[in-house]
Amino acid sequence: MTQVFSNSAVASLLEAHRALPQNGGAMTRGWYRSAERRRGLATLLATVASALPGCREARFVRQQFEAQLCELMNAREVELRDGPAMPRPPASVISMDVVSGDFTLGAIDATFEEGRCAFDDWDRQLLDSACQLAALVLIVDRAQRSGVLGGNAGPPSGGAAPIVGSSAAIRRVRARMERVAATAFTVLVEGESGVGKELVARQIHELSSRRDGPFVSVNCAAIVESLLEAELFGIEDRTATGVRGRIGKFEHAHGGTLFLDEVADLSASAQAKLLRAIQEMTVERVGGVGGRRVNARIIAATNQSLSEMVAKGRFRLDLFYRLHGVEILVPPLRERADDVLELAEYFLERHRDFRKLRLSQAAADALQAYRWPGNVRELERVIERAVALADSDCLQLDDLPAGLVEGYHQVLIPSFRRFESMRTWGSRYARMVLERCDNNKRQTCRELGISYHTLNAYLRFRPDHGAGLPPAIQVGAGRADEPQGYAPDPLSGGVQW
């Protein structure tokens, strides 16, 4: 059948044809982006599907997923990790939660080169789809670590808690843990009290081929000297009146991992006994005859520097070399302040079944400004206190311990109530830096990153000295370019000359 068109219809068709390149170009670009997204998701699915069969280590599936997503997004680095997304990521980082049902399983952090984090809607949809696939990867990983395939998609009830944090320092720790876990070498974990040394040791155990074996923890500082051999090596039945035989910690850890916490607190004689057991991996029970071979990985931890103790003659050099083969240094929380809010959100999420709390901006700033001498353990206790005592569902400054917000209560809160301007604070801080630079204005400008004219403007501005401030932190009178007395530190609340 022949279709007959009128002249007006032909004209309309020609007009539509002329407009086709412009409209079609936009439609074509959208089609190509949509096709790219489909191909990207298909590539991710193929990567995970090909890595799963016969894979004995689920973490290798995570590594394949990270590498493929990094290539698709043209990112510098992509990490699929435990813990929530970064609350306030830097401009070069995109952080998204990986959610399954009501549970936050982890997060994807994509780090780009500076100035190259240009994301459009299609890229966002690709990352959204990748998060859904990442949930499957994390579930498989945790199921394998717990020895159960399937089950609850929520946070695992057993096993070690995740190493939470996305700072460069904690990423280096996680990378070293994964490398060390693939070996059977002795590991020394060093770090201040409360940084999570035992957590690192448990993660190494669960990532290793010994995960199905026991993880036995020994607090060396708590063992009574006279009972050391019985605790570590065991004791035979009826060695003494009323004594029942039992195996020691070394034999308990057979096929698994023996964690020696605070090994630096062992006495000289205890160090000698431990050295022989580690050298031979053979133990002899108290009252027994002959040694017993054990197959256990040794992970030691200390909050002191063993090398300094060796130099002072307080730790055996030969035992130091036995333990110091592979070392992992866990940084204190004050050196990874970017992780404070992430850890706080993780602890709040862990108690969400009891009570749902969120951080106010002022409380978040106070947490980041604090030095955390007790490290992660102290932060966990602070959050638990807030969960128990907070008056509302938003955690405020008043809900934090007095020692933690001392600087805020002494300086920031009074200043806030007096409606002081930013210029007032800028003037005070400029004077502090000028005095630190021995009144060298050019050096002060370099440290503050401001011009000479701006510095002079700050120095000419005369805030109302001492209005409402405690006498100990009042700014003394004097010429603008020759500050005297004290000036408040707006972060810590302390005083500086």
Secondary structure as UniProt FT lines:
FT   HELIX           7..51
FT   TURN            53..54
FT   HELIX           58..73
FT   STRAND          77..82
FT   TURN            91..92
FT   STRAND          93..100
FT   TURN            101..102
FT   STRAND          103..111
FT   TURN            114..115
FT   HELIX           121..146
FT   HELIX           168..181
FT   STRAND          187..190
FT   TURN            193..194
FT   HELIX           197..207
FT   TURN            209..212
FT   STRAND          215..219
FT   HELIX           220..222
FT   HELIX           225..227
FT   HELIX           228..233
FT   STRAND          234..235
FT   TURN            237..238
FT   TURN            241..242
FT   STRAND          246..247
FT   HELIX           249..252
FT   TURN            253..255
FT   STRAND          257..261
FT   HELIX           263..265
FT   HELIX           268..280
FT   STRAND          282..283
FT   STRAND          292..293
FT   STRAND          297..302
FT   HELIX           306..311
FT   TURN            312..313
FT   HELIX           317..323
FT   STRAND          326..329
FT   HELIX           333..335
FT   HELIX           337..339
FT   HELIX           340..350
FT   TURN            351..354
FT   STRAND          358..359
FT   HELIX           361..369
FT   TURN            373..374
FT   HELIX           375..389
FT   STRAND          394..395
FT   HELIX           397..399
FT   TURN            402..405
FT   HELIX           406..407
FT   HELIX           408..412
FT   HELIX           413..417
FT   TURN            418..419
FT   HELIX           422..436
FT   TURN            437..439
FT   HELIX           441..448
FT   HELIX           452..460
FT   TURN            465..466
FT   HELIX           471..473
FT   TURN            480..481
FT   STRAND          487..488
FT   TURN            490..492
FT   STRAND          495..496
//
